[in-house]
Amino acid sequence: MIQQSQITLTLFLESKIMSATNQKPKPVFALPEGTHTVSLGFGDLNGLMRGKRIPAQHWKNACENGVGIITAMFAMDMTCDIWDTPFCNMDNGYPDMHMYPIEAPVACPWEPGVAICLAYTESMDHQPIPIDPRNALVRQVARAEAMGFDPFVGTELEFYLLDPVTKLPKQTEIDVYSINRSAELDHVLGPIRNHLTAIGIPIEQSNPEYAPGQVEVNMRYDRALVGADRVILFRNIIKDIARREGYLATFMAKPFIDKSGSGFHTHYSLWTDGKNAFAENGKLNKIGYSFLAGLQSRMAEMSIAASTTPNAYRRRRPGMFCPINTAWGYDNRTVALRILEGSDNAVRIEKRDGAADCNPYYLLACELAAGLDGNEAGLMPKGPATLGDACKLVDADPIPRTIDQAIELGKQSDFLKRVMGEDALAIVIQQSERERDFVAAQVTAVETRRYAGNL
């Protein structure tokens, strides 16, 4: 049983959110010289950046009084379809909320005169929005801090660069890590690296991945909330820059059934007094193993936060470098939970099942909560470290391979209700059910080709 005072912890976490969002007066952040427009937005239900463009003349008022926008942004699918959900529905008239800048806007090198900035949200009476995904992560970061930890995470996202007309790769060969292919793509990857770095998202490297048109761009690890915020900006900016260079960038989990899927890998470490609390002489210590065990114990039931669409579950197949069970091991890319060791600063745990199109706030909030649960309970990993192909294990606990399995586990999960909030979880599950039903109702081109001429 987790050892904690739930009432005290809840009050503490609520006070942390309130102190982060209710300071009056609101700060007025300076604009970069030459700015005429600010792009201000936040991550929606699916981690897509939504917001408004604000003239520089209106910026002071936007900072002080907020910018009104419909709360349904947190209850809207990726096609902008809105339906009745808890907290936001026809009965309450789909109320407004306000968004406020988190920090000073930064100039967009790819769009002179425009600055960009992430926002947090408040209700019209200046309360946190219960269904804002960012607040789920704020609560878990506050919980970690109350336990004496500063959580850090590194995020790795894969994506495809496609022809915007055909929606197909412009290349035909797999050329993973090829320096020549890197140079061929540098007219688009170069601006992506340089512009992201210029706005304060440090990029460590980029490379072609294991499919034609698939690439990876790696951000440097940082504090968990900073890392999740950066993912929102990262995906939005990459799409914008790619479009300007003649590409469609997509973070869709599995755009092609015969090609590699796009993952969202997360690398965790907890820090105390400037030192990695997971590390001891370059090896993972007991705190790290307990965190890993927490991730392992919750991995199946939090699958709906890591992969939210039927398409995302097409990644979960043997031999595709995407886990199908909760196996763990050392520097083994077939496992779900991969331990990486070396210097004390580099010791970390990688979780490999997330899809590139999932919401980073929900993903990191659930993973951090699970790891902290493991620390509080003193858990240890189940089973020995996997030395071979984890997909061939017969005794490892499975994770969902279909959206149906993930939905049912999500509905039964008190853990997800605690971490995400009951209303927010209901919205996520409703969307996944709607996506499942929509996809199931289609007759695919594959079916037509296979059956029309033979039956």
N, C-alpha and C positions, 0 to 999 in steps of 0.2 A: 504494500500500500504506500502511496506517495505521502511523505511526511511534510505537511504544510498546513498552515492555517488558511483555509480558503477565504474566510471572511476578511481577514487582515490583508491577504494578498490582493483580493478584489478591490478593496478600498485603496490600497497603495497604487495599483495599476490605473484605476480611474483617476486618481489624483495626478499621476504622471501625464496622462493624456490631457486632462484639463489644463495643467500648467503649460503644456506644449502648445495648446490651441487658444487659450483664453486670456493671454496677456494683453492688457489695455494700457496705453494705446498700441495699436498694431504698428510695427516698424515700417518706415517708408524706405525701401531699398533704392540705392542709386542706380541709374541706368548707364550702360556704357556710352561713351561719347559718340554722337552721331546716330543714336537710336531713334527711329521714328515709330516702330511697332514692337510690341512685346507679345510673344506667343506663350500664353499661360495655360497650363493644363495639368491633368492628373491621370492616374491609371484607372481605367474603368473596370467592369466586372471581369473582362478578359485581359486586363493589363494593357489595353490600347490607350494611347494618350488622347484624351478628350479635353476640350476647353475652348478658349476664345482668343482672338487677336485684339490687342488693346492699343489704341493710339498713345504715343508717349505723353501727350498732353493730359491724358486721363489716368496716367499711371499712379500719381499720388493718391487720388481718390480710390483707385482699385486696391492699393495697399491698405489704406485706412479703413475702408468700408466693405471691402470684398467685391467680388464679381458674381452676380447671380447666375445660377444655372440649374437646370432641372435635376432633381435627385435621382430620376430614373436612369441616369448614366450608370448607376450601380445595379440596375435591373434591366439591362438591355443586352441583347446578344450581339455577336460580331457583325450581323447584317443590319443592325439598328432596329430590330424588331422588339417592341416593348410589350410586356404582358403584365397582368396583375400579379404582384408578389407581396410577401409580407413587407410592411413598412412603406411601400410605395405602390399605390393602386388607384383604381377609379373611385373608391369610397373616400379616400383622403385627397383626391384631386391631383395626384402626382406633384407634391409640393416642391418649391425651390430650396436651394441651399446656397451658401456663399463659398467661394474659393479664395484663398489668400496665398501669396507667394511664400514658399519655404525659405528661400534665400535670394540673394541678389541675382537678377538675370545676367546671362553672359551673351556676348555678341556671337551671332552665327556667321562664321567665315564664308559659308556657301550662299548666304543671302544678306548682302550688305544692308545695314540699317535696321535689321531685325535682331532682336534678342530673344532668348528662350529661357523659360523658368518653370519648374515644377511647383504645384500648389498642394496645399492640404485643404480639407473641407470642414465646414461647420454648418449646423442648422441655422435657421433664421434667428433663433434665440441663443446662438453662440454655444451650442453643445456639439460634441463629436457626433458624426453620422454613424450609426451602428453598423450599417452595411457597407461602409467604405473599407475596402480590403486592406488599405494601409494601416488602419487602426488595429487590425489583428496582429500585425507585426510589431507595431508600437508596444502593444501589451506584452508580447513575449520578450522583446528587448528589455523592457522595464523589469520583467520578472528575472531575467538573467542578471541584470545589474543588482537587483535585490539579493541575489545569491552570491554576489561578489565577482561576477564574470562580465567581460566585455566581449560579446560575440562577433566574430569576424567571418566573412564568407567570400569565397571567390566564385564567380559565375562564369560558366562556359556555355555559349549558345551557338548552335549550328543553324545555318539558313541556306536557302537556294537563291541564286541570281538567275532569273529566267528572262526569256524574250517576252516583252509585255503583250505582244499580239498572240503568239502561239501558246504562251504559258509553258514552254518547253525550254530546257537548257540550250544555250548557244553552242556548247561543246558536246561531244559525243563520247569521249573517252574518260575513264577513271584515271585521274592523275594526282593521287593523294600526295601531299607534301612536295609536289614538284616545284622546283625553283623556276623552271621555264613557265609553267602554268601560272605561278604566282606573278611573274612578270607580265604575262599576257593579260591578267586580270587587274593589274595595278592601276590602270586608268580609273577603275572604280574603287578598288580596295585601298589604294593610296589616299584618295580624298576621305574615305571613311575613317581610316586610321588617324590621319592628320586633323580632321575636323573634330572628331570625338576628343582627341587629346587637347585640342585648343579650347574646348568648352569645359574642360576639367574632368573628363572621363579618361583616366590613363589607360592606354592600350599597350599591351605587352607584345603582341604578335598577331599575325594572321596567316592563314594557309588554306590551300585547296583541301577539301575533305574527300570522303570515300564515295563520291558519285560525281558525274558530270554536272557542273554548275553549283555544286555544294561547297560552301566555305565555312570557316570558323574564324571569328575575331575574338581574342581573349582580353578581358578587362582585368586589371590588377585587383587583388582582393582588398577589402576594406570592411568597415563596420557594417553589420547586417542591414540596417535601415538604409544606409548610403548605397550599399550594393543593390538592394531592390529598387530604390529610386533610379539608379543608373540604368537598370534594365529597361525601365519605362522609356527613358530618353534614348537609350541605345537603339531599341527597335524602331522607334519613331524616326530618329535621325537617319538610320541606315536606309529605311524605305524612301525617305525624301532624297537623299544623296543618290541612291541607286536610280531612282526615277529620272533625275537630272542627267544621268550618264547613260540612259537608254536601257535600263534593266528594271524588272519587277523583282523586288526582294520579298521573299515570303518565309515566314517562320512556321508555316504549316508543318505539322509533325511528320506526315508521310505523304508528300505530294505524288509520289510514284511508287506503285506496289513493288516494282522490280529494282528499286534503287534504295539507297540508305535513307533512313529516317533522320530527322533533326531533333537532337536532344538538348536538354537544359541540365547540365551537370553542376552540382554545387559542392564546394569544398569548405568544410567547417573546421574552425578552431575557436576555443575560448581562451581569453587572455585575462591575466590578473597582474596588476602592478607592472605592466609593460612586458610581461613574460607569457609565453605560450603555456597555458595550464594543461594542455594535452601532452606535453613533451617532457621526457626525462632521458638525458644523454642521447638525444636524437631518435628515441623510440616512443611509441605511443604508450602512455601510462594508464593507470587505473581510471582516472577521470575520463580520458579519451575512450577507453573501452566501455565504460558505462554509458557515455553519450552515444556510441555506436550501437550498443544494445537497445537503447531507447528508440533509435531510428529503426532498428530491425523489428522491434516489437509492434510498432505502429505502421509499418510500411504498407501493409495490405489495406488497412482501413482508411488511410489517408491518400489512397491512389486517386480519388476523385479530385484532389487538389493538384496532383502532379500531371494528370492527363484527363482533360475534361470533355473531349469529343470522341465519337466512335473512331474517327480517323486516327487519333493518337494511339489507340490500342493495336493498330496494325504494325506499330514498331516492335511490339513485344513478341518476337519470334526468335527461336534458337538460331545462333550463328549471325545475329545482326548487331552484336555489341550493345544490346539493350537487355537488361535483366528480366528474367521471368520468375525469379524467386528471391528470397531474402538472404542468400549466401553472402559471406564476407571473406575477404582475403587481403593479402599484401601485394600491391602493385599488379593486380590481376584484373584486366579489363572485361572479363566475363562475369564478374560478381556485381551485386547491387551496391555493396558498401566496400570501397577500396581504401585501404590504409596506405598512406604515403609517408615515408620517413626520410631522414637525412639530418640536416641541421635542426636545432630546436625550433627555429622560426618557421621551418618548412613542414613540420609534422602536422598532418591534417587527415580528415576523413572525407572521401568523395562519395556522394550519393548520385547514382547514375540513371535513375528511372524516369526523371522528369522529361516532359515534352517541351520543345522550344516555344510553343505557343501558349503555355499556361500562364496564370497570373503569378508574378514573382512574389507579391506580398503574401498570398495564401500559401504558396509553396514554401517559402522561407519560414513563415509563421508556424506552419504545421511541423516542419522538420526541426526547427529550433525547439518547439514545445516538446516534441517527442524525445529529443536528445536530453533536454533538461529533466524530463520525467525519469529518464534512465539514470541521470546523476542523482536525483533525489532518492530514488529507490535503490541505488547501488547495484543496478543490474549488470550482468555480464553477458557477452554475446552467446547466442545459441549455436551449438555445433562448433566443430573445429574450423580453422582457416582453410579455405578452399585452395587447392594447389593446381587443379586442372580446370577443365571446362565446367563452369557452374551450371550451365544449361542441362548437363547430363546427370546432375544429382537427382536422386529419387527421394531423398529424405529431407530436402530443404523445403521450408514453408513457401508455397506459391504466392505470387501477387496476382491481382486480376489481369486476365488476358482479354476481357471484353468490358465494354462500358456497363453492361447489365450487372456484372459482378461488382464493379466499383460502386455503382449506384446503391445496390443493396447493402454493401458494407458501410457506405457513407450514411445511409438512413439509420443504421443501427448504432452509429458511433457517438457515444457520449463525449469522447475525446474531441471530435471535430466540432461538436456543439460548444464545448468549452473554449476551444481555440478560435474558431471563426465567428461564433455567435449563432444562435439558433436561426434567426431570420436570414443571416447571410448564407448559412449552410443550405437552408431551404431554397434560396435563389439559385445557388450553384447546382443543386440537384435538379431543380426544375429545368434549368437550361440544358443540362446533360440529357434529361429525359426527352426534351423537345428535339435536341439534335439527333438522338438515337432514333426517335420516331420518324423524323424527316428523312434521314438516310435510309431507313428500312422501307420507306414508302416509294423509293425510286426504282425504276428499271434501268440498270446500268448498260453502258455500251458493250461491256464484256458479255452480259447475258444475251443481248441482241445478236452479237456476232456469233456466239456459241450455239444458240438454240434456234434462231429464226430460219436458218436454211436447212436444219436437220430434224426438226420435230413437226 
